Amino acid sequence: MTMVFTVLYIHVIFSRILSNVKDTDISASLEFVIIFATIAHILICRIVITYVTQGDEIRFVVGNLLDLQKSNRNSGSSKDEYVVALVLHFLIFLTATLPFATGTVPYRRHNIDPTYVIFRNFTFLPFHAKIIIRCILVFFTSLHFAILVFGFAILHTNVLFWMLKPLHEMCTGSNQFAPTFLKFRQLQIINQVWNELYRRVMLFGVFSILIILVIMGYILIKLTFIVPLSLTFMAGSQIICAGLMLHFAMPLMVQVTKRSTDFVRYWEMRGCSSHRKRKLRSCSPLKAQRQWCRIIEQIEQHSDMIFGGK
């Protein structure tokens, strides 16, 4: 169903671009909503393809990281981890509420959601029947979007947490070199597999999310008194969620690289034989998508300058 709507929305956009006649039924606000829906549906299709074609790799990463968690000592959680956990629970809350917020849009204002363009020529259906069908379709497509997009964000954050926990354990306490070195090798393989999966989604995902956030900001600022309150709530909550994820969750990618570097430095400072030193030199830092780490560090620096008054 999502792929069908993706094709239909793309057809509507190209029809608007190639048409020489202005469609008076399609307002500027509806055009922005159609663009948002199209990009969101394309992102959903990309994530679905990744889950279908790379399912074995995802199970490999998650299964091995969970096995590593079982062998770790329970060292508790830091304050930052609790904050990120609250952000992830907020994502779960959005997953549950987003379909209800968007599913009522056709009922509250019948010409503001993308399904209006598809169903407006269905003259054989009564008006109220079309509204009910459109509400159901918007509800399920929004639910599909929330589960896949927010679910992938939760999965990625948990993978980073599961990688940070063993790295922290390997740099503290009276650990032996051989078991910790073996764990680090496992993490290197897991990190390489996960980076390949993450790259497939994020090449398009980052661009899509940026455009979606721009459109959500336009809805929140310019269309507050035009669109239904539920759509305004959806736009505001997604912007808040994106800001929280960027500030609290995404820097975990940088921490993975820093802690893997600390692992090598920790064992070098403890002193070891020449054979162990050769092994440590082969332990390259774990890099959770290096290009994204650089972007995150730059954004964090600029945000500190803006909000910190530096």
C-alpha positions, 0 to 999 in steps of 0.5 A: 500500500505504501509503494502504491501511494508513493507512485501516486504522489510522485505522479501528482507532483510531476503532473503539477510540474508539467501542467500548463494549467493551474489547478485551483483545487490544490493550494500552496499548503496542500503542495507542501503536504504532498511533497512531505508525504512523497518524501516520507513514503520514499524513505519508508520504501528505502527502509523496507528494502533494507530490512528485506534485503539485509535482514541477515546482516541486521540479525547478525549485528543485533544477535552478536551485540546481545551476546556481548551484553550477557558477558558484561558486568552490570555497571549501571547507567550514566545520566546521559544514558538515562536522558537518551532513554527518555528520548527513545521513549518519546519516540515510542510515544510519537509512534503511538500518537502520530497515526491518530493525529494525522488520521483525523486530518481528512475529517477536520479539513477535507482538502489539506491532506494528499489523499484529497488529490487522489479521491477528488475525482471519485464521484461515484462515492458519497462524500462521507464514505470518501472521508472515512476511507481517507481517514483509514488510509492516512492512519495506516500509512502514518502508522507504517511511517512511524514504525519504520522510521522511528523504529530504525532510529531506536534500533540504531541508537540501541546498537550504539549503546550496545557497542559502548557498553563493552568498550567501557567494560574493557577499559576498566577493572582487572580485565585480561588482555586476551578476552578483551582483545577478542571482544574488540575484534568482534566489535570491529566486525560488527561495526563494519557490517552495521556501517554498511547497513547504515550507509545504505539508508542514510545516503538518502535518509539524511537528505529526506529528513532535512527536507521533511523538517523544513516542511514541518517548520513551514507548517508549524510557522506559516500554516498553524491557523490553516491546517488542523491542530493535530497536524500542527502537533505532529509537525511540532513533535517531530521537530522537537524529536529531531532536535533531541535525537541530534543533541543527545543520541547522535553524539553516541557515534562520536563516543564509539570512536573515542572509547575504541581509541581509549581501549588501545591507549588503556592497554598501552599504558598498562604495559605489555609485550611486543607481541601484544603491542603488534596486536594493539597496533592492528586495532583500528578505532571503531568509526560509526560513519566517520562522515556523519561524526564530523557533521555532528561535531560541527553542529555541536560546536555551532550550537554551543556558540549560539546557545552558550553565547560564545 
